[in-house]
Amino acid sequence: MTVESVQPETSAAPAELREPPLAGGAVPVFGHGLQLVRDPLDFMSSLRAHGDIVRLKLGPKTVYAVTTPELTGALALSPDFKIDGPVWESLVGLLGEEGVATANGPRHRRQRRTIQPAFRMDAIPNYGSVMEEEAHALTERWRPGEVIDCTSESFRVAVRMAARCLLRGAFMDERAERLSTDLATVFRGMYRRMVVPLGPLYKLPFPANREFNRALADLHLLVDEIVAERRASGQKPDDLLTALLEAKDDNGDPIGEQEIHDQVVAIITPGAETIASTIMWLLQALAEHPEHAEKVRAEVESVTGGQPVAFEHVRSLRHTNNVILEAIRLRPAVWILTRRATVDTALGDYRIPAGADIIYSPYAIQRDARSYDRHLDFDPDRWLPDRAKDVPKYAMSPFSVGNRKCPSDHFSMAQLSLITAAISAKYRFEPAEESDGAARVGITLRPNSLRLRPRPW
């Protein structure tokens, strides 16, 4: 399946716009925030039964939740909404205000032009050898029957691939561990700040606040080390960091140090978090569905002739890629997104005022029974061409659409395909006794503490 941006079907403007209904269950002070904290996945999945758009109260804020594929597509493609709102306000503390992930308008367009060449289809094969090395190194570190910590292993391979492909840095395991630990703490803290906006209370010296501030400071220190090492080396390899260090602003002057810093954070941090989370869900899926693990192994052997899987094989691994898509559908790392209305506007038949925050959940959209037959089943064959055509538009948009579509979509799928093929060719997986594969909800979604035993075929 190829996920592409498509324009929504146009229709005549409704004669009268309505105010979306208020979702039930709000409590004083916190509104719906407590429901989002207690069981956010179930809460977001329940909202479509109350309307295509519903109003939520998050503390003092009114937030509009969009629940249908059609309207989330219209939201992403409309110029009346910008990247902003509770999620992005939280992310600014991590990613800064000057990186491609959080910028809007002309700056965002310029930044995309700077980084896009690194992610063009014809550029991806240049990373093939590094991806192969890291995927096979991952499997070689494991010992049959020994328990693997899927969180640390997934972050390690995700960080090393991104660093070696895009920044060409000497990022060893210690830095991957630092990033893994820092990200887990920071993303957990940002989620709390988003759903329960208690403002000044997060500045008090409580243990959770101190832990959050320490992790955030170390993360930015790590990025400063990356940039300083490259400058000191005097080297200019053909990679994304060189492009940033030589980029010009709209006046033709070098971009500022803060923008370089924020761009590196925006490149390493979301990619490492989302790819690592997806690898964890893939490992869990392979353990829970041995019939598909065996099918992937057989496909890899057939395509490679029994040789180690290589980048050149990725496009031929159809079932493997369908397993990845199905894992992303059921457990998307990016499970919640927000936008903000820039003008008085409409979505469907509903009135949206200027300045309103909009929230929607890819997790809820991609599991909706109105869009998918046997919607909770793990069924990779649903992405075969004759069945995929029945999936409604925007019911599966793992890399988003429009001008905020993830520029690294092909890069990410190549990573995931090669890693999945390499590990499946060598191992099947069994849950360890101490494993906890329940969903851990933060800004991203990942297993709580997944631990598996690899067994040779």
Disulfide bonds with the S-S distance in Angstrom:
none
